[in-house]
């Protein structure tokens, strides 16, 4: 039975909604979450939970049970986006008070749900091990805040990790996940094509970087289509910039784009193809003669951002079994489609086993249909209690039965083995 169906849950649900709206009113951009950090520390203080700062604008806290046992980390992101929120029929009470900044990706809800789990564990301390709570800054901008959290000890002695994200791509209150690759890697490419500027009336004396850019983009897409299946990647150009006057051929043109993949091999193919297409364009536009020496060239900078997010198969299977057992009324998608969205939670999953879950919020009856990052994005606040209980239920089950969540051959940990025996004795 879901917590919302229990009479004692009404006060908790009202508190979750209040927290979510408070965070929503005062969003802050990546690594600028200082006031958010103060609010988080204040709430932890009210709950009687010790917490400390991490990753500059993040917060780390722990709740220890009365018995020895393993440690599971729960993570929420905290940053907003550079978006001007649109006033709708729903959000007048909690619309962003900061011009040009908005919680347009559900991070306000993530924080509320993590506090919900923290409150439940704090009020019910009869459990083994430790629950670690990570309020992580800067998820929205690579390289993200997760690497900072890891480098500052946020995952030290952690045996498993769990995260959740609110999305409008499936119905409100439903949950989705999949074992293995779930969310894509992020990769950015920046190209500067160098021509030879001059008066537009004398094209023979110029090398036109605008035409070079056009040829590069026109050749890149079909080149990739010949090498890769369409479900393996997405690629797009987000900015083309160059020139200042209508009657002058510019000296250079800049191109900024990105691509997303689900494996390193695909990433390497795209890396090589970008360079091959640039080489072909440069050769095509080389002109003979001393006056053209050194022109028709390019600079290429590729930044590999967040890695592919890979859910641990054993952990994911155990989560699915527990959710099916504990929440038969929930709609569960245990093999939801992979998404080209990306998350720096992937870095945690490279260190310890765990899962990242998608929590649906789409509700056409309430007109909650806008996609994440939209200026009219909102959430169905009824899902906050659902997400809270999922955090609590899975974490508690892991702490009591860690062996069923971990591949013993891959993640053997003597501490867990001993404590699991103690728990069952």
C-alpha positions as CSV (number, residue, x, y, z in Angstrom):
1,X,0.0,0.0,0.0
2,X,1.3,3.4,-0.9
3,X,2.0,5.9,1.9
4,X,-0.6,8.3,0.6
5,X,-3.3,5.8,1.3
6,X,-2.4,5.7,5.0
7,X,-4.0,8.3,7.3
8,X,-0.7,9.1,9.0
9,X,0.8,10.1,5.6
10,X,-1.3,13.3,5.1
11,X,1.0,15.4,7.2
12,X,4.1,14.0,5.4
13,X,2.6,14.6,2.0
14,X,1.7,18.2,2.9
15,X,5.3,18.7,4.1
16,X,6.7,17.3,0.9
17,X,4.6,19.7,-1.2
18,X,5.6,22.6,1.0
19,X,9.3,21.8,0.6
20,X,9.0,21.3,-3.2
21,X,7.2,24.7,-3.6
22,X,9.8,26.4,-1.4
23,X,12.6,25.1,-3.5
24,X,10.7,25.9,-6.7
25,X,10.3,29.6,-5.7
26,X,14.0,30.2,-5.3
27,X,16.0,28.3,-7.9
28,X,19.7,28.8,-8.4
29,X,22.0,28.0,-11.3
30,X,24.8,25.4,-11.3
31,X,27.4,25.9,-8.6
32,X,25.5,29.0,-7.4
33,X,23.2,27.1,-5.1
34,X,24.3,28.9,-1.9
35,X,20.8,29.8,-0.6
36,X,19.6,26.4,-1.6
37,X,22.4,24.9,0.5
38,X,21.4,27.1,3.5
39,X,17.8,25.8,3.2
40,X,18.9,22.2,3.0
41,X,21.2,22.6,6.1
42,X,18.3,24.3,8.0
43,X,15.9,21.5,7.2
44,X,18.4,18.9,8.3
45,X,18.9,20.8,11.5
46,X,15.1,20.8,12.1
47,X,15.1,17.0,11.6
48,X,18.0,16.5,14.0
49,X,20.3,15.1,11.3
50,X,23.9,16.1,11.1
51,X,25.0,17.4,7.7
52,X,28.0,19.2,6.1
53,X,28.8,21.1,3.0
54,X,30.4,19.3,0.0
55,X,31.3,20.2,-3.5
56,X,31.2,23.9,-2.6
57,X,27.4,24.3,-2.8
58,X,26.2,20.8,-2.0
59,X,25.3,19.0,1.2
60,X,26.1,15.6,2.6
61,X,24.3,13.9,5.5
62,X,24.1,10.5,7.1
63,X,21.6,8.6,9.2
64,X,22.9,5.5,11.0
65,X,20.7,2.7,12.2
66,X,20.8,0.9,15.5
67,X,22.5,-2.2,14.0
68,X,25.7,-2.6,12.0
69,X,25.3,-3.0,8.2
70,X,26.1,-1.7,4.8
71,X,25.7,1.9,3.4
72,X,23.5,3.1,0.6
73,X,23.7,6.6,-0.8
74,X,20.6,8.4,-2.1
75,X,21.1,11.4,-4.3
76,X,19.2,14.5,-5.4
77,X,20.4,17.2,-7.7
78,X,19.8,20.8,-6.6
79,X,20.4,23.3,-9.5
80,X,17.9,25.1,-11.7
81,X,18.0,26.2,-15.3
82,X,18.4,29.5,-17.1
83,X,14.7,29.6,-18.1
84,X,12.1,32.3,-17.6
85,X,9.1,30.5,-16.1
86,X,5.7,31.0,-17.7
87,X,2.7,31.8,-15.5
88,X,0.1,29.1,-15.8
89,X,-3.2,28.2,-14.1
90,X,-1.3,26.0,-11.6
91,X,1.9,27.7,-10.5
92,X,0.8,31.2,-9.3
93,X,1.5,30.2,-5.7
94,X,5.0,28.9,-6.3
95,X,6.3,30.4,-9.6
96,X,10.0,31.3,-9.6
97,X,10.8,34.5,-7.8
98,X,14.1,34.8,-9.7
99,X,13.9,36.3,-13.2
100,X,15.4,34.0,-15.8
101,X,16.0,31.0,-13.5
102,X,13.6,28.1,-13.0
103,X,13.4,24.6,-11.6
104,X,12.4,23.3,-15.0
105,X,13.7,19.7,-14.6
106,X,12.2,18.4,-11.4
107,X,15.1,19.0,-9.1
108,X,12.9,20.7,-6.6
109,X,10.8,17.6,-6.4
110,X,13.9,15.4,-6.1
111,X,15.0,17.4,-3.1
112,X,11.6,17.1,-1.4
113,X,11.5,13.3,-2.0
114,X,15.0,12.8,-0.6
115,X,14.0,14.8,2.5
116,X,10.9,12.6,2.8
117,X,13.1,9.5,2.9
118,X,15.4,11.1,5.4
119,X,12.5,11.9,7.7
120,X,11.2,8.3,7.5
121,X,14.6,6.9,8.4
122,X,15.2,9.4,11.1
123,X,11.9,8.6,12.7
124,X,12.4,4.8,12.4
125,X,16.0,4.1,13.4
126,X,15.6,0.4,13.8
127,X,17.5,-0.6,10.7
128,X,21.1,-1.9,10.0
129,X,23.8,0.2,8.5
130,X,23.8,3.8,7.1
131,X,21.7,5.9,4.7
132,X,23.8,8.6,3.1
133,X,22.0,11.6,1.6
134,X,23.7,13.5,-1.2
135,X,22.3,16.9,-2.3
136,X,24.5,17.4,-5.3
137,X,25.0,20.7,-7.2
138,X,25.4,21.4,-10.9
139,X,23.8,18.4,-12.6
140,X,22.8,20.5,-15.5
141,X,26.2,21.6,-16.8
142,X,29.1,19.2,-17.6
143,X,31.4,18.2,-16.0
144,X,28.7,18.3,-13.3
145,X,28.9,18.1,-9.6
146,X,29.0,14.4,-9.2
147,X,32.8,14.2,-9.8
148,X,33.3,16.8,-7.1
149,X,31.2,14.9,-4.6
150,X,33.2,11.7,-5.4
151,X,36.6,13.4,-5.2
152,X,35.6,14.9,-1.8
153,X,34.7,11.6,-0.3
154,X,31.0,11.5,-0.8
155,X,31.0,7.8,-1.9
156,X,33.7,6.6,0.6
157,X,32.5,3.4,2.2
158,X,29.3,3.4,0.2
159,X,28.1,0.0,-1.0
160,X,25.3,1.0,-3.3
161,X,23.7,4.2,-4.7
162,X,20.2,5.1,-5.9
163,X,18.8,8.1,-7.7
164,X,15.5,9.1,-9.2
165,X,14.4,11.6,-11.8
166,X,11.0,13.1,-12.6
167,X,10.0,12.9,-16.3
168,X,6.9,13.7,-18.3
169,X,7.5,10.9,-20.8
170,X,5.3,8.5,-18.9
171,X,2.2,8.8,-16.8
172,X,2.1,10.3,-13.3
173,X,3.1,7.9,-10.6
174,X,4.5,5.2,-12.8
175,X,8.1,4.2,-12.6
176,X,10.6,3.1,-15.3
177,X,14.1,1.7,-15.5
178,X,16.1,-0.9,-17.3
179,X,19.2,-2.9,-16.6
180,X,22.4,-1.9,-18.3
181,X,22.7,1.3,-20.5
182,X,19.8,3.5,-19.7
183,X,20.8,7.1,-20.4
184,X,23.3,8.4,-23.0
185,X,26.7,10.0,-22.8
186,X,27.1,13.7,-23.6
187,X,29.7,14.8,-26.1
188,X,30.3,18.3,-27.4
189,X,32.3,19.4,-30.5
190,X,33.4,22.9,-31.4
191,X,34.9,23.6,-34.8
192,X,36.5,26.8,-36.1
193,X,36.8,26.7,-39.9
194,X,39.4,29.1,-41.2
195,X,39.1,30.8,-44.6
196,X,40.5,34.0,-46.1
197,X,38.4,37.0,-45.7
198,X,37.9,39.8,-48.1
199,X,35.4,41.8,-50.2
200,X,32.4,39.8,-51.3
201,X,32.8,41.2,-54.8
202,X,36.1,39.4,-55.2
203,X,35.4,35.7,-54.4
204,X,38.5,34.6,-56.3
205,X,40.6,36.4,-53.6
206,X,38.8,34.8,-50.7
207,X,38.3,31.4,-49.2
208,X,34.7,31.4,-47.9
209,X,34.4,29.7,-44.4
210,X,30.6,30.0,-44.6
211,X,30.6,27.7,-47.6
212,X,33.1,25.5,-45.8
213,X,30.7,25.2,-42.8
214,X,27.8,24.4,-45.1
215,X,29.7,21.7,-46.8
216,X,30.9,20.2,-43.5
217,X,27.5,20.0,-42.0
218,X,26.0,18.7,-45.3
219,X,28.6,15.9,-45.4
220,X,28.6,14.9,-41.8
221,X,25.0,13.7,-41.5
222,X,25.0,11.3,-44.5
223,X,28.5,10.1,-43.5
224,X,27.2,9.0,-40.1
225,X,24.0,7.5,-41.5
226,X,26.2,5.2,-43.6
227,X,28.1,4.0,-40.6
228,X,25.6,3.9,-37.7
229,X,22.0,2.8,-37.1
230,X,19.7,5.7,-36.1
231,X,19.0,4.2,-32.7
232,X,22.7,4.3,-31.8
233,X,23.1,8.1,-31.6
234,X,21.8,11.6,-32.0
235,X,23.8,14.5,-33.3
236,X,22.9,18.2,-33.8
237,X,24.4,21.6,-34.4
238,X,23.3,24.2,-31.9
239,X,25.2,27.2,-33.1
240,X,26.8,28.6,-36.3
241,X,28.6,31.9,-35.9
242,X,30.7,34.0,-38.2
243,X,30.9,37.3,-40.0
244,X,29.9,40.8,-39.2
245,X,29.1,42.6,-42.5
246,X,26.8,41.9,-45.5
247,X,29.5,42.7,-48.0
248,X,32.6,40.9,-46.5
249,X,33.6,37.3,-46.6
250,X,34.5,36.5,-43.0
251,X,37.9,35.0,-41.9
252,X,36.3,32.2,-39.9
253,X,33.1,30.5,-38.9
254,X,32.5,28.7,-35.6
255,X,30.2,25.7,-35.2
256,X,29.1,24.3,-31.9
257,X,27.2,21.0,-31.6
258,X,26.8,17.8,-29.6
259,X,26.1,14.2,-29.9
260,X,24.9,11.4,-27.6
261,X,25.6,7.7,-27.6
262,X,25.2,4.6,-25.6
263,X,28.6,3.1,-26.0
264,X,32.3,4.1,-26.4
265,X,32.6,2.4,-29.9
266,X,29.8,4.7,-31.3
267,X,31.4,7.7,-29.7
268,X,34.8,6.8,-31.3
269,X,33.1,6.4,-34.8
270,X,31.5,9.9,-34.5
271,X,34.8,11.4,-33.3
272,X,36.6,10.0,-36.4
273,X,33.9,10.9,-38.8
274,X,33.8,14.6,-37.7
275,X,37.5,14.8,-38.3
276,X,37.3,13.0,-41.7
277,X,34.6,15.3,-42.9
278,X,36.6,18.4,-41.8
279,X,39.7,17.1,-43.6
280,X,37.8,16.6,-46.8
281,X,36.3,20.1,-46.7
282,X,39.7,21.7,-46.0
283,X,41.3,19.9,-49.0
284,X,38.4,20.9,-51.2
285,X,38.9,24.6,-50.5
286,X,42.7,24.8,-50.7
287,X,43.7,27.3,-53.4
288,X,47.2,27.3,-55.0
289,X,49.4,30.4,-54.7
290,X,51.5,32.2,-52.2
291,X,48.7,34.5,-51.2
292,X,46.6,31.5,-50.0
293,X,49.4,29.8,-48.1
294,X,48.2,28.7,-44.6
295,X,44.6,29.3,-45.2
296,X,41.7,26.7,-45.5
297,X,42.2,25.1,-42.1
298,X,40.3,24.2,-39.0
299,X,40.5,23.8,-35.2
300,X,38.5,21.0,-33.6
301,X,37.8,20.6,-29.9
302,X,35.8,17.5,-28.7
303,X,34.7,17.3,-25.0
304,X,33.4,14.0,-23.7
305,X,31.0,14.9,-20.9
306,X,28.8,12.6,-18.8
307,X,29.4,8.9,-19.4
308,X,26.7,6.4,-20.3
309,X,24.5,5.8,-17.3
310,X,24.5,2.0,-16.7
311,X,22.2,0.5,-14.2
312,X,23.7,-2.6,-12.4
313,X,21.7,-5.6,-13.7
314,X,21.6,-7.5,-10.4
315,X,20.6,-4.4,-8.4
316,X,18.0,-3.5,-11.0
317,X,16.4,-6.9,-11.0
318,X,16.2,-6.9,-7.2
319,X,14.6,-3.4,-7.3
320,X,12.0,-4.6,-9.8
321,X,11.2,-7.6,-7.6
322,X,10.8,-5.5,-4.5
323,X,8.6,-2.9,-6.2
324,X,6.4,-5.6,-7.7
325,X,6.0,-7.2,-4.3
326,X,5.5,-4.0,-2.3
327,X,3.5,-1.8,-4.7
328,X,1.3,-4.0,-6.9
329,X,-0.8,-0.9,-7.7
330,X,2.1,0.9,-9.3
331,X,2.6,0.8,-13.0
332,X,6.1,-0.4,-13.5
333,X,8.2,-0.4,-16.7
334,X,11.2,-2.7,-16.0
335,X,12.4,-2.5,-19.6
336,X,11.6,1.1,-20.4
337,X,13.2,2.5,-23.6
338,X,16.7,4.0,-23.4
339,X,16.8,7.7,-23.5
340,X,19.2,10.1,-25.1
341,X,18.9,12.3,-22.1
342,X,22.0,12.3,-20.0
343,X,22.8,12.5,-16.2
344,X,26.0,12.9,-14.2
345,X,24.6,10.3,-11.8
346,X,26.3,8.0,-14.3
347,X,29.6,8.8,-12.5
348,X,28.3,7.3,-9.2
349,X,27.3,4.1,-11.0
350,X,30.8,3.8,-12.3
351,X,32.0,3.6,-8.7
352,X,29.4,1.5,-6.9
353,X,26.4,-0.7,-8.0
354,X,23.0,0.9,-8.0
355,X,20.1,2.2,-10.1
356,X,18.6,5.3,-11.5
357,X,14.8,5.3,-11.8
358,X,12.5,7.4,-13.9
359,X,9.4,8.7,-12.1
360,X,6.5,9.7,-14.4
361,X,4.6,12.9,-13.9
362,X,2.6,13.2,-17.1
363,X,-1.1,14.0,-16.2
364,X,-3.1,15.4,-19.1
365,X,-6.2,16.0,-16.8
366,X,-4.1,18.4,-14.8
367,X,-2.5,19.8,-18.0
368,X,0.9,18.6,-16.9
369,X,2.3,17.6,-20.2
370,X,5.2,19.9,-20.9
371,X,8.6,18.2,-21.3
372,X,11.5,18.8,-19.0
373,X,13.3,22.1,-19.6
374,X,10.1,23.8,-20.9
375,X,9.2,27.2,-19.5
376,X,5.9,25.7,-18.5
377,X,7.2,22.5,-17.0
378,X,5.5,21.4,-13.8
379,X,5.0,18.2,-11.8
380,X,2.0,16.4,-10.4
381,X,2.8,16.8,-6.7
382,X,1.0,13.6,-5.8
383,X,4.1,11.7,-7.1
384,X,6.2,13.1,-4.2
385,X,4.9,10.6,-1.7
386,X,5.4,7.8,-4.2
387,X,9.0,8.7,-4.8
388,X,9.6,9.1,-1.1
389,X,8.3,5.6,-0.4
390,X,10.3,4.1,-3.2
391,X,13.5,5.7,-1.9
392,X,12.6,4.4,1.6
393,X,11.4,0.9,0.7
394,X,14.3,0.0,-1.6
395,X,16.9,1.5,0.7
396,X,15.6,-0.4,3.7
397,X,15.3,-3.6,1.8
398,X,18.9,-3.2,0.6
399,X,20.2,-2.6,4.1
400,X,18.5,-5.7,5.4
401,X,19.2,-7.9,2.4
402,X,22.3,-6.5,0.6
403,X,23.3,-9.9,-0.8
404,X,20.3,-10.1,-3.2
405,X,21.1,-6.7,-4.7
406,X,24.8,-7.3,-5.3
407,X,26.7,-9.6,-7.7
408,X,28.8,-11.4,-5.1
409,X,31.5,-12.3,-7.7
410,X,31.8,-8.7,-8.9
411,X,31.2,-6.7,-5.7
412,X,32.4,-9.0,-2.9
413,X,32.6,-6.9,0.2
414,X,33.5,-8.7,3.5
415,X,31.8,-6.0,5.5
416,X,28.5,-6.6,3.8
417,X,28.8,-10.4,4.0
418,X,29.4,-10.3,7.8
419,X,26.7,-7.7,8.5
420,X,24.2,-9.6,6.3
421,X,24.7,-12.6,8.4
422,X,24.2,-10.6,11.6
423,X,21.0,-9.1,10.2
424,X,19.5,-12.5,9.5
425,X,20.6,-14.1,12.8
